[in-house]
Amino acid sequence: MIRTPMAGGAMAESAKKVARQAEDRLDKVAQNVRERFDRITEGRFTDRIRNGRFADQVDHGVDQGRTEVRRREQGGSKQ
């Protein structure tokens, strides 16, 4: 088979076109992943805490622990 410069050039252009298309598709995939990640992490529980969403709620577990300690110190039930 005899190769002419024209045939080789056409092959290189075709390869460049395919590479460009693949790169474009990968860019779209990366953008979709970033958007989904942002959506998922947007409403995270820790973000809600940092923003003070639960600031007005009392931590009943801490209060209960303090009550138990007071009871023990006063000689009451050790429950």
N, C-alpha and C positions, 0 to 999 in steps of 0.2 A: 504494500500500500504506500502510495506516495503522498506525503503531507505537504500541503501548500501553506504559506504564511497566512493566507486568508482564513483557512479552516481552523488553524490554531488560535487566531485572534477571536474568532467567533466562539470558540470553546471557552476562552478566558472570560469573555463578556458574559456568556451564559452562567459561568461559575460565579462571577461577581453578582449577577442578578439574583441567583439562588441564595447567596450569602446575605445579600441585603434583605431579602424577604425573610430569611430565618432570623436575622437580627431584629427586624421589625416585630415579628411574632414574639420573640423573647422579651422585647421591650413592653409589649402589651401584657404578657403574662406577669412580668415583674410589677407593672402598674396595678393589675388586678390583685396581686398578692398584697401589695402595700395598702390598697383600699380596704381589703377584707381585714387585714391586721388592725388597721385603724378603727374599723367598726367594732371588732371584737374587744379591743383594749379600751375603747372609749368609755364604756360603762363599768369598768372594773370596780370591785368592792373597795379596794384600797384608795382609789381615786375619790370615791364618795366620802370615805372617812377623812381624807386630806381636805376636802372641800367643806367639811363641817356638817355633812348631812345628818350624822348621828350625834352631834354635839349636845342636843337638848335631851337626849335619852340618858337615864341613870344606869350605871353599871351595877346591877343587882347582885352579881357574884361577889364583888368587892365588899358591898354592904353586908352581905350574909357572912362573909369571912370575918369582918370586924365584929359582928354580933357574937359569933362563936367564941372569938378570943375574949371578949368582955365576959361572957358567961363563965369560961374556964377560970379567968382571973378572979371572979367573984365566988368561985367554988360551986358553980352550977353544973348543969349537964355538959358532958364532953362530947356531944353528938356532932 
